[in-house]
Amino acid sequence: MSIVTVQLGQCGNQIGFEVFDALLRDSQSSHGLCCKRENEAYQASCKERFFSEEENGVPVARAVLVDMEPKVINQTLSKAAQSGRWKYGQHACFCQKQGSGNNWAYGYSVHGPRHEESIMNLIRKEVEKCDSFSGFFIIMSMAGGTGSGIGAFVTQNLQDQYSNSLKMNQIIWPYGTGEVIVQNYNSILTLSHLYRSSDALLVHENDAVHKICAKLMNIKQISFSDINQVLAHQLGSVFQPTYSAESSFHYRRNPLGIDWHVRPPSSGLPSLGKKSLNKDLHFNTSIANLVILRGKDVQSADVEGFKDPALYTSWLEPVNAFNVWKTQRAFSKYEKSAVLVSNSQFLVKPLDMIVGKAWNMFASKAYIHQYTKFGIEEEDFLDSFTSLEQVVASYCNL
Amino acid sequence: MTQSVVVQVGQCGNQIGCCFWDLALREHAAVNQVPARSHEPPRLSARVVGDGGSISKGKICSLKARAVLIDMEEGVVNEILQGPLRDVFDTKQLITDISGSGNNWAVGHRVFGSLYQDQVLEKLRKSAEHCDCLQCFFIIHSMGGGTGSGLGTFLLKMLEDEFPEVYRFVTSIYPSGEDDVITSPYNSILAMKELNEHADCVLPIDNQSLFDIISKIDLMVNSGKLGTTVKPKSLVTSSSGALKTRHQKPFDAMNNIVANLLLNLTSSARFEGSLNMDLNEISMNLVPFPQLHYLVSSLTPLYTLTDVNIPPRRLDQMFSDAFSKDHQLLRADPKHSLYLACALMVRGNVQISDLRRNIERLKPSLQFVSWNQEGWKTSLCSIPPVGHSHSLLALANNTCVKPTFMELKERFMRLYKKKAHLHHYLQVEGMEESCFTEAVSSLSALIQEYNQLDATKNMPVQDLPRLSIAM
């Protein structure tokens, strides 16, 4: 089952490159800690998922690169080609000359519609190349103009045209202390739109990844390259083939088989007063957790800790909310590795902060003229605020 | 890739422009000397500001500047055409006259404006046609004279009408108090009204600041305090190593500073980096309200010492310097005023962690407006300027420009109250006293906006009540 990746904007393209590189490097590594046959099955599965074959045998990433100015795409294409191990399709990119100027409105209302046909055509071509297509992986940042604005637009289009396929968006949450001054506006507009059309939003915060580089990896002078490589490592360990729970001898065919469609019970949420008093206030309450274990001794690993009811909201049984996938084949030469994908309250604080800052700025009407210039009016902002306040409230109520 | 066209108007504008092209060529020659690695496309960064060039044996040949040169006197432009840069300019892109504007805004704006309107439009259209994606017009002029000030601002309205989607960035040299042109306050205020209404972004610069920077450099270089010598090419004021050697003229040092400002401003659009910043992002991030588009710039470093390995402490010094008054191109005190927004454009081997560390370090000493507490826009460009391993350009939208404008207004009122020299202006057709009063009100309104923002300065930051949602 194949995934088509759409990389948008500078951030999306820079990360996309690292992800494909990490995936291929891992799959081609011989340190799998498993038998040769298994390694080969792993490799084949990874390849089919993310790459297509070309005549001369060099894997071609199943990706569409989109950016509104050429520098980053050119760099990305050449870096891939330089590696010699894989490359991007020659005609898989869409590029314009002038960027989106950090303006969500420009990305969404001007660039999006203008280039809709070309971009969707490129995506369709990639989808047609897949023998069995499973879904989209869209990599974008929220702070800028292209990734955020065009990302929202494209995701909407994918929802219309491929409503049965999974759309997972990889969102890069910007640093709290600005990279872009209007990042909060761009973020709330992006999130509120994606909420309507995306199936899953996988979030990575720049601040968090930065801390990983600084504290855990002790990198002195952290560059975006370092940050992106950490991100790629995390994503790779989620997306590389895993065994399905049912049959331990075949790799799971559907890479994005996480059931994100969790809904609160139709009988309604329990009233707030009934919160469990023994709940440790440090726990983020979760709706769903997925643990993926790779490497040595996976079968004997103890994951009971993840089934503690205290971790989950009162209207969910841990057995429904928790999944574990185990694969013997090691990832990226690590003897043992584990990754946790969680749908929980961890994002409430950052989201609340962004909404708060955007709201303060909106109250003073600062920068609004830059958005109304391209058709995003104050009502659109208010709609976004409303939907995000609802998201925050929903998560807080868990 | 987008292109920009430089429009240099008047004596000051053309002299600065000349230095700019010289340095731009120097930068491109230096950058292209390193042969592109085989997988990289040849660096076409020159195409952003130049046209039709080819690169042979590391030298840039037959590159034509995307520029329009306008002056109502022939002296300066002729000198350029006879000098070593003559090949760089397309002779069809010039407009000159002989009589000059007599330091009279009205002559520049109304007389020459109407006289040369069609010609100017034609040249501008021509240069736009040579661009396959024109993004920005850079206008360079002075405020105190007649041509740069009058005709230069006349162009703004024309550009806005003719090319509404192209940004207009204006680099304006404001007259200092001791300016020898008596009518400079009149010219400046009349020009300010145009800048208020038709420019997207203005970078005000005053001669006094440039002069102070030069004095500081001279002091450092000559004092012998520095144990090692200063790299000559690295002086922000120097033309050495420039592609074409020119006879160093008195204002060259100052003009080179401004030229470096423009180079650094466009660097992220021309070269690669891990966090690019295009010119349209400058306006998007730094202009919260349409009228408040005046940006104070500061440039570091001003020179490099010959010791090559610069430890991070020196790097941090660069950031501190950018916020010191010594490096600003306008006499102002941003630290004691209110920041509306700030952009840091870094070039060279600087990574995101260095940037973040310094922002954290400097933030406490700076006051940002309540609705933009994290009002930082950053960019990282991999290619440093010639002679440096890294550099920083800081652009601040700060209420500290207010005193400059207020002073200008005062000087204006002193003259206007006595009606001194007014007749020179009023005798130009179409000029009436109302032009003056309108210009002053426009400036007063602007000052008032800054006042209102300043009033919020020391108030505690309050979070406004949020939307409440029924669940």
Interface residues (C-beta under 8 A of the other chain):
Chain A: Q10 Q14 E69 P70 K71 V72 N74 Q75 S78 A81 Q82 K97 Q98 G99 G101 N102 N103 G145 Y175 G176 T177 G178 E179 V180 I181 V182 H210 C213 A214 I219 K220 Q221 I222 S223 F224 S225 I227 L269 V355 G356 K357 W359 N360 M361 A363 S364 K365 A366 Y367 H369 Q370 F385 T386 E389 Q390 A393 S394 N397
Chain B: M1 T2 H39 E40 P41 D132 C133 Q135 E272 S274 L275 N276 D278 N280 E281 S283 M284 N285 L286 V287 P288 F289 P290 P312 L340 A341 Q351 I352 S353 D354 R356 I359 E360 K363 S370 W371 N372 Q373 E374 G375 W376 K377 T378 L380 D463 L464 R466 L467 S468 I469 M471
